[in-house]
Amino acid sequence: MSGPIRSVVIVGGGTAGWMTASALARMARAGVQITLVESEAIGTVGVGEATIPPIRTFNAMLGIDENDFLAHTQGSMKLGIEFVDWNAAGHRYLHPFGEYGFDIEAVKFHQVWRRLHAAGRAGVLDDYSLCALAARLNRYAAPDGNPASPLSRLVQAYHFDASLYACYLRGYAEARGVVRREGRITQVVLRGADGFIEAVTLEDGTRIEGELFVDCSGFRGLLIEEALHTGYEEWTHWLPCDRALAVPTVSASPLAPYTRATARTAGWQWRIPLQHRTGNGHVYSSAHVSDDEAAATLLANLDGEPLGDPRQLRFTAGRRKLAWNRNCVAIGLSGGFLEPLESTSIHLIQAGISRLLALFPDQGWGAAERDSYNDFTRVQYEQVRDFVILHYKANGRDEPLWRQVREMAVPESLTRRIALFRNRGRVFRRDDELFAETSWIAVMLGQGITPAGWDPLADALDMDQLAAMLERIRSTFHRAAEAMPDHAAYLARHCPARGTA
């Protein structure tokens, strides 16, 4: 049977569920009924979220005003991620958003910078990134769409309270026709003929039927795994951290416009500054440190007074073998998990939603759409996986966990990238890859992978002219960053927190 899909059931709320509902709400105009089932008795994983720039595309697609969204989610700006102690005690570097400098006569900027820096005629690479400079000064100003303005080089993402974001999107989705059903699911009913999901049954006996089901039930994978037995591909041999402790603290000053990731003995600690509090957590390997020791490490390294006891999360790095199985699509933690080192969790939700919209099926359930969805999902998870592994592989610490991950064999795809960069600083990527060239450069150099040379094309350019050009870029970006308002002052003026959504 073919024909348009008329009913979609989303199982699970939280960030993944309500992002999916909000995006699919636009299909209500085409006569599609969107139902979201969640239980207030089941908590969500969200502990405060850091994002990457594509979140702006998602919010823009929904027509959400940036200031209104930040005010309702206690949000702040994010210009990059600072990594502390990953190579040695006291060492730190920034992975900024945006680009470094400008390419010069078709030669990549970082290649020109490498030549001049080696000759002592250029500053550190962050001197040529507006995002890096503003982050170090705790400054922020709205980007300028005029390419002639230095502020056109500013690229931002956000920190926000994930539970408030879900609440904000719930209001958005329900206003556009999404129906929320409260209740705990006790049974998933499969069709005998083909094993497709026919309905879910709530504990009060209510039966909710659908044609397409979206599993946003978190690590449990209520539909994709418990009902459909899809299988899971583990990546713990590359990413051995399997637990996290999260605790909020009172807000710290200054309000930094960047996330911080600090390496610890058997893992790393995050710091995410929001307007009303700071989110903190410790991601660690239970094979290398006890839960009590991990909690003690976290609590001993907070910047402010804790607002509660640490809450533990357990996880297994990897991905579901099929993100789309029969008439079920897994989005969010039900589809896979990569630790939040590069703030990709919400983006993977967003990317899954975008693919679903682009490949939305009819009742004919063609294999082409399903197979394309699964292939794109697999490739993206593997690309993000490799980028996260890079931080572990190229480390300079001497504890057992860090020696283990430094000495481990990594995926061939990452081995090739490291070798290519180590030779002449070259980065090649697919057009649809998530992480830009700037990201690979920042982390490679920051983790201590220093190229042996640079692109020979850089040698063909006049050294004095290059030095003058780089100095103009450096001074222009420094002046622009110094002229920006304080980050906290910007938020107070444009999007002060309004409490709960």
C-alpha positions as CSV (number, residue, x, y, z in Angstrom):
1,M,0.0,0.0,0.0
2,S,1.2,3.5,-0.8
3,G,0.0,6.9,-0.1
4,P,1.0,9.8,2.2
5,I,1.9,9.3,5.8
6,R,-0.9,10.7,7.9
7,S,0.2,10.0,11.5
8,V,3.6,10.3,13.2
9,V,4.1,9.2,16.8
10,I,7.2,10.5,18.7
11,V,8.1,8.4,21.7
12,G,9.9,10.5,24.3
13,G,10.1,14.2,25.0
14,G,13.3,16.0,26.2
15,T,15.5,17.9,23.7
16,A,15.3,15.2,21.0
17,G,11.6,14.7,21.2
18,W,10.6,18.3,21.2
19,M,13.1,19.3,18.5
20,T,11.7,16.6,16.3
21,A,8.1,17.6,17.1
22,S,8.8,21.3,16.4
23,A,10.4,20.5,13.0
24,L,7.7,18.0,12.0
25,A,5.0,20.5,13.1
26,R,5.4,22.2,9.8
27,M,4.0,19.0,8.2
28,A,0.7,19.5,10.1
29,R,-0.1,21.9,7.3
30,A,-0.1,18.9,4.9
31,G,-2.6,17.0,7.1
32,V,-0.1,15.0,9.1
33,Q,-1.0,14.4,12.7
34,I,2.0,14.6,15.1
35,T,1.6,13.0,18.5
36,L,4.3,13.0,21.2
37,V,4.1,10.5,24.1
38,E,6.1,11.3,27.2
39,S,5.8,10.6,30.9
40,E,6.6,13.2,33.6
41,A,7.7,10.2,35.8
42,I,10.6,9.6,33.5
43,G,13.5,12.0,33.8
44,T,15.6,13.4,30.9
45,V,19.3,13.3,30.5
46,G,19.7,17.0,29.8
47,V,22.1,18.7,32.3
48,G,22.8,21.9,30.5
49,E,23.9,21.9,26.9
50,A,26.7,23.4,24.8
51,T,26.1,23.5,21.1
52,I,27.9,24.2,17.8
53,P,27.0,26.8,15.2
54,P,24.5,24.8,13.1
55,I,22.0,25.1,15.9
56,R,21.3,28.6,14.6
57,T,20.2,27.1,11.3
58,F,17.7,24.9,13.1
59,N,16.3,27.7,15.1
60,A,16.1,29.9,12.0
61,M,14.2,27.2,10.2
62,L,11.6,27.3,13.0
63,G,11.5,31.1,12.8
64,I,12.7,31.5,16.4
65,D,14.1,34.8,17.5
66,E,17.6,34.5,19.0
67,N,17.1,36.9,21.9
68,D,13.7,35.4,22.9
69,F,15.1,31.9,22.8
70,L,18.2,32.8,24.9
71,A,16.0,34.7,27.4
72,H,13.7,31.7,28.0
73,T,16.5,29.1,28.2
74,Q,18.9,31.1,30.5
75,G,21.3,31.0,27.5
76,S,24.7,32.5,26.8
77,M,26.9,32.8,23.8
78,K,29.6,30.3,22.8
79,L,32.5,31.2,20.5
80,G,34.5,28.0,20.9
81,I,35.9,25.4,23.4
82,E,38.9,25.7,25.6
83,F,40.9,22.6,26.3
84,V,43.0,22.6,29.4
85,D,45.8,20.1,30.5
86,W,45.3,17.7,27.6
87,N,49.0,17.8,26.7
88,A,50.6,18.7,30.1
89,A,49.7,20.5,33.3
90,G,49.1,24.2,32.6
91,H,48.8,23.8,28.8
92,R,45.7,25.1,27.2
93,Y,44.4,25.9,23.7
94,L,41.2,27.1,22.1
95,H,39.1,25.5,19.4
96,P,37.4,28.6,18.1
97,F,34.4,28.8,15.7
98,G,34.8,30.8,12.5
99,E,37.9,30.9,10.3
100,Y,41.5,31.9,10.8
101,G,42.4,35.0,8.8
102,F,41.9,34.9,5.0
103,D,43.3,32.7,2.3
104,I,45.9,34.6,0.3
105,E,46.3,34.1,-3.4
106,A,44.6,30.7,-3.2
107,V,46.9,29.6,-0.4
108,K,45.3,28.5,2.8
109,F,45.8,31.0,5.6
110,H,47.2,28.5,8.1
111,Q,49.9,27.5,5.5
112,V,51.0,31.1,5.1
113,W,50.9,31.5,8.9
114,R,53.0,28.4,9.4
115,R,55.8,29.8,7.1
116,L,55.8,33.2,8.8
117,H,55.5,31.8,12.3
118,A,58.5,29.5,11.7
119,A,60.5,32.6,10.7
120,G,59.4,34.5,13.8
121,R,57.3,36.9,11.8
122,A,53.8,36.0,12.9
123,G,52.0,35.7,16.3
124,V,50.1,32.8,17.7
125,L,47.4,31.4,15.4
126,D,44.6,32.7,17.7
127,D,45.7,36.3,16.9
128,Y,44.0,35.8,13.6
129,S,40.7,34.4,14.8
130,L,38.1,37.0,15.9
131,C,36.2,34.3,17.8
132,A,39.3,33.3,19.7
133,L,40.2,36.9,20.6
134,A,36.7,37.8,21.8
135,A,36.5,34.6,23.8
136,R,39.8,35.3,25.6
137,L,38.5,38.8,26.5
138,N,35.1,37.5,27.5
139,R,33.5,39.8,24.9
140,Y,30.7,39.4,22.5
141,A,28.8,41.4,19.8
142,A,26.3,40.4,17.3
143,P,27.8,39.3,13.9
144,D,27.6,41.8,11.1
145,G,26.3,40.6,7.7
146,N,28.5,43.1,5.9
147,P,31.5,41.2,4.5
148,A,33.6,44.3,4.9
149,S,33.1,44.3,8.7
150,P,35.4,42.4,10.9
151,L,32.3,41.2,12.8
152,S,31.3,39.2,9.7
153,R,34.0,36.8,10.9
154,L,32.2,36.2,14.2
155,V,30.4,32.8,14.4
156,Q,28.5,31.8,17.5
157,A,26.7,28.9,19.1
158,Y,25.0,28.8,22.5
159,H,25.0,27.4,26.0
160,F,21.5,26.8,27.4
161,D,19.5,24.8,29.9
162,A,18.4,21.8,27.9
163,S,15.2,21.2,30.0
164,L,14.1,24.8,29.4
165,Y,14.9,24.4,25.6
166,A,12.6,21.4,25.5
167,C,9.9,23.3,27.4
168,Y,10.3,26.3,25.0
169,L,10.0,24.0,22.0
170,R,7.0,22.2,23.5
171,G,5.1,25.5,23.5
172,Y,6.2,26.1,19.9
173,A,5.1,22.6,18.8
174,E,1.8,22.5,20.6
175,A,0.9,25.9,19.2
176,R,1.3,24.4,15.7
177,G,-0.8,21.3,16.2
178,V,1.4,18.7,17.9
179,V,-0.6,16.7,20.4
180,R,1.2,15.6,23.6
181,R,0.0,12.5,25.4
182,E,1.1,11.9,29.0
183,G,1.8,8.4,30.1
184,R,4.3,5.5,30.4
185,I,4.4,3.0,27.5
186,T,4.0,-0.5,28.7
187,Q,3.7,-2.3,25.3
188,V,4.9,-1.8,21.7
189,V,2.5,-3.6,19.3
190,L,4.1,-5.0,16.1
191,R,2.2,-6.0,13.0
192,G,2.4,-9.7,12.4
193,A,2.8,-9.5,8.6
194,D,6.0,-7.4,8.4
195,G,7.1,-6.6,12.0
196,F,6.4,-2.9,11.6
197,I,5.3,-1.0,14.7
198,E,1.5,-0.7,14.7
199,A,0.9,1.1,18.1
200,V,2.1,1.7,21.6
201,T,0.0,1.1,24.6
202,L,0.1,3.2,27.8
203,E,-0.2,1.9,31.3
204,D,-3.8,3.1,31.5
205,G,-4.6,0.9,28.5
206,T,-4.7,3.8,25.9
207,R,-3.6,2.6,22.5
208,I,-1.9,5.1,20.2
209,E,-1.6,4.1,16.6
210,G,0.8,5.5,14.0
211,E,2.3,5.0,10.6
212,L,5.7,6.4,11.3
213,F,7.3,6.2,14.8
214,V,10.3,8.3,16.0
215,D,12.2,6.9,18.9
216,C,13.4,9.7,21.2
217,S,13.4,7.5,24.3
218,G,17.0,8.0,25.2
219,F,19.6,5.4,25.9
220,R,16.9,2.8,26.4
221,G,15.9,2.7,22.8
222,L,12.3,1.6,23.7
223,L,11.3,1.1,20.0
224,I,14.5,0.8,18.0
225,E,16.1,-1.7,20.3
226,E,13.7,-3.2,22.9
227,A,10.9,-3.8,20.3
228,L,12.9,-4.1,17.0
229,H,16.2,-5.5,18.3
230,T,18.2,-3.4,15.9
231,G,21.6,-4.0,17.5
232,Y,24.3,-1.6,18.7
233,E,27.9,-1.0,17.4
234,E,30.1,-0.3,20.4
235,W,33.1,2.0,20.1
236,T,34.4,1.7,23.7
237,H,37.8,0.3,22.4
238,W,38.4,3.8,21.1
239,L,36.3,5.8,23.5
240,P,36.6,4.0,26.9
241,C,34.9,6.7,29.0
242,D,31.6,5.2,30.0
243,R,30.2,7.3,32.9
244,A,29.6,10.9,33.7
245,L,28.7,12.9,36.8
246,A,26.9,16.2,36.4
247,V,26.3,19.0,39.0
248,P,25.3,22.6,38.6
249,T,26.9,25.4,40.6
250,V,26.2,29.1,41.2
251,S,27.2,31.3,38.3
252,A,30.9,32.2,38.2
253,S,32.3,35.5,37.1
254,P,33.3,36.5,34.4
255,L,30.6,34.9,32.3
256,A,32.8,33.3,29.7
257,P,31.6,32.9,26.1
258,Y,33.1,29.5,25.6
259,T,32.9,25.9,27.0
260,R,35.8,24.5,28.9
261,A,37.0,20.9,28.8
262,T,39.8,20.1,31.4
263,A,41.6,16.8,31.3
264,R,41.6,14.8,34.5
265,T,43.4,11.7,35.7
266,A,40.9,9.3,34.1
267,G,38.7,11.5,31.9
268,W,37.8,15.1,31.6
269,Q,35.6,17.8,33.2
270,W,33.2,20.2,31.4
271,R,32.2,23.7,32.4
272,I,29.2,25.3,30.7
273,P,28.4,28.9,31.8
274,L,24.7,29.9,31.7
275,Q,23.1,33.1,32.9
276,H,21.6,31.5,36.1
277,R,24.1,28.9,36.9
278,T,27.2,27.0,35.6
279,G,26.9,23.4,34.3
280,N,29.7,21.1,35.4
281,G,30.4,17.4,34.8
282,H,33.1,14.8,34.8
283,V,33.3,12.2,32.0
284,Y,35.4,9.2,33.1
285,S,36.4,5.6,32.5
286,S,35.0,3.4,35.3
287,A,37.9,0.9,34.5
288,H,40.4,3.6,35.6
289,V,38.7,5.4,38.5
290,S,36.0,4.6,41.0
291,D,32.7,6.5,41.1
292,D,33.6,8.0,44.5
293,E,37.0,9.1,43.3
294,A,35.4,10.6,40.2
295,A,32.9,12.5,42.3
296,A,35.6,13.8,44.6
297,T,37.6,15.0,41.6
298,L,34.6,16.9,40.2
299,L,33.6,18.5,43.5
300,A,37.2,19.5,44.2
301,N,37.5,21.4,40.9
302,L,34.3,23.5,40.8
303,D,34.4,27.3,40.3
304,G,31.4,27.9,42.5
305,E,29.2,26.4,45.2
306,P,27.3,23.2,44.1
307,L,23.6,23.5,43.9
308,G,23.0,19.8,44.5
309,D,24.6,16.4,44.6
310,P,26.3,15.0,41.5
311,R,24.0,12.9,39.2
312,Q,25.5,9.9,37.5
313,L,24.9,8.9,33.9
314,R,26.1,5.6,32.4
315,F,26.6,5.2,28.7
316,T,28.3,3.1,26.0
317,A,29.9,5.0,23.1
318,G,28.7,3.9,19.7
319,R,25.7,3.9,17.4
320,R,22.6,1.9,16.6
321,K,23.4,-0.4,13.6
322,L,20.3,1.0,11.8
323,A,19.0,4.5,12.6
324,W,15.9,3.7,10.5
325,N,14.5,0.2,11.0
326,R,11.2,-0.7,9.4
327,N,8.9,2.2,10.2
328,C,10.9,3.5,13.1
329,V,13.6,6.2,13.1
330,A,15.8,6.7,16.1
331,I,16.8,10.3,16.9
332,G,19.0,11.4,19.8
333,L,20.5,9.0,22.4
334,S,18.3,6.2,21.1
335,G,20.3,6.3,17.9
336,G,23.8,6.5,19.4
337,F,26.0,8.3,21.8
338,L,29.3,10.1,21.5
339,E,30.6,11.8,24.6
340,P,30.0,15.6,24.7
341,L,33.6,16.6,24.2
342,E,32.9,18.6,21.1
343,S,29.3,19.5,21.9
344,T,27.8,17.4,19.1
345,S,24.8,15.7,20.8
346,I,22.2,18.3,19.8
347,H,23.7,18.6,16.4
348,L,23.3,14.9,15.8
349,I,19.6,15.3,16.8
350,Q,19.3,18.2,14.4
351,A,21.0,16.3,11.6
352,G,18.8,13.3,12.1
353,I,15.7,15.5,11.9
354,S,16.9,17.2,8.7
355,R,17.5,13.9,7.0
356,L,14.1,12.7,8.0
357,L,12.5,15.8,6.5
358,A,14.5,15.4,3.3
359,L,13.7,11.6,3.0
360,F,10.2,11.6,4.5
361,P,8.5,8.4,3.4
362,D,5.1,7.5,2.2
363,Q,3.3,4.3,3.0
364,G,5.2,2.5,0.3
365,W,8.2,2.4,2.5
366,G,10.8,2.4,-0.2
367,A,14.2,1.0,0.7
368,A,16.0,3.8,-1.1
369,E,15.0,6.4,1.5
370,R,15.7,4.1,4.4
371,D,19.1,3.0,3.1
372,S,20.1,6.5,2.3
373,Y,19.2,7.7,5.7
374,N,21.1,4.9,7.4
375,D,24.2,5.4,5.2
376,F,24.3,9.2,5.8
377,T,23.8,8.6,9.5
378,R,26.6,6.1,9.7
379,V,29.0,8.3,7.9
380,Q,28.3,11.3,10.1
381,Y,28.6,9.4,13.3
382,E,31.9,7.9,12.1
383,Q,33.2,11.4,11.2
384,V,32.3,12.8,14.6
385,R,33.7,9.7,16.3
386,D,37.1,10.3,14.6
387,F,37.2,13.9,15.6
388,V,36.6,13.0,19.2
389,I,39.1,10.2,19.2
390,L,41.7,12.6,17.9
391,H,41.7,14.4,21.3
392,Y,42.5,11.2,23.1
393,K,45.0,9.8,20.6
394,A,47.1,13.0,20.5
395,N,47.5,13.6,24.2
396,G,50.6,14.3,26.3
397,R,49.6,12.9,29.7
398,D,51.1,10.0,31.6
399,E,48.2,8.3,33.5
400,P,47.1,4.8,32.6
401,L,44.0,5.9,30.7
402,W,45.9,8.5,28.7
403,R,48.7,6.1,27.9
404,Q,46.2,3.5,26.7
405,V,44.4,5.8,24.3
406,R,47.6,7.3,23.0
407,E,49.0,3.9,22.2
408,M,45.8,2.4,20.7
409,A,45.2,1.8,17.1
410,V,42.6,4.2,15.7
411,P,40.4,4.0,12.7
412,E,42.2,4.1,9.4
413,S,40.2,7.2,8.4
414,L,41.7,9.1,11.3
415,T,45.2,7.6,10.8
416,R,45.3,9.1,7.3
417,R,44.1,12.5,8.4
418,I,46.8,12.7,11.1
419,A,49.6,11.6,8.7
420,L,48.5,14.1,6.1
421,F,48.5,17.0,8.6
422,R,51.8,15.9,10.2
423,N,53.5,16.1,6.8
424,R,52.6,19.6,5.5
425,G,49.6,20.7,7.6
426,R,47.1,19.7,4.9
427,V,43.4,19.0,5.7
428,F,41.0,17.5,3.2
429,R,37.4,16.9,4.1
430,R,34.1,16.0,2.4
431,D,31.8,18.9,1.6
432,D,29.1,17.6,3.9
433,E,31.4,17.0,6.9
434,L,30.4,18.6,10.2
435,F,33.8,19.9,11.3
436,A,35.3,22.5,9.2
437,E,39.0,22.8,8.2
438,T,39.5,25.3,11.0
439,S,38.3,22.8,13.6
440,W,40.8,20.1,12.5
441,I,43.6,22.7,12.4
442,A,42.8,24.0,15.9
443,V,42.7,20.6,17.5
444,M,45.7,19.1,15.6
445,L,47.9,22.0,16.6
446,G,46.4,22.3,20.0
447,Q,47.0,18.6,20.7
448,G,50.6,18.9,19.7
449,I,50.6,17.6,16.1
450,T,53.1,19.9,14.5
451,P,53.5,19.6,10.7
452,A,57.0,19.0,9.4
453,G,56.5,21.7,6.7
454,W,53.9,23.7,4.9
455,D,52.4,23.9,1.4
456,P,55.2,24.8,-1.1
457,L,52.8,27.3,-2.7
458,A,53.3,29.5,0.4
459,D,57.0,29.8,-0.4
460,A,56.2,31.5,-3.7
461,L,54.7,34.5,-1.9
462,D,56.7,37.5,-0.9
463,M,57.6,37.2,2.8
464,D,57.5,41.0,3.6
465,Q,54.2,41.4,1.9
466,L,52.8,38.4,3.8
467,A,54.0,39.8,7.1
468,A,52.4,43.1,6.4
469,M,49.1,41.5,5.5
470,L,49.1,39.3,8.6
471,E,49.8,42.3,10.8
472,R,46.8,44.1,9.3
473,I,44.6,41.1,10.0
474,R,45.9,40.8,13.5
475,S,45.5,44.4,14.4
476,T,42.0,44.7,12.8
477,F,40.8,41.6,14.7
478,H,42.3,42.8,18.0
479,R,40.7,46.2,17.7
480,A,37.3,44.7,16.8
481,A,37.4,42.3,19.8
482,E,38.5,45.0,22.2
483,A,35.6,47.2,21.1
484,M,33.0,44.5,21.8
485,P,30.9,44.8,25.0
486,D,31.4,42.4,27.9
487,H,29.6,39.2,27.3
488,A,27.5,39.4,30.4
489,A,26.6,43.0,29.6
490,Y,25.5,42.0,26.1
491,L,23.2,39.3,27.5
492,A,21.8,41.7,30.2
493,R,20.9,44.2,27.5
494,H,19.6,42.0,24.7
495,C,18.3,38.7,26.3
496,P,18.2,38.8,30.1
497,A,17.0,35.5,31.5
498,R,13.2,35.3,32.1
499,G,13.1,32.2,34.3
500,T,11.3,29.2,33.2
501,A,9.7,29.0,29.7
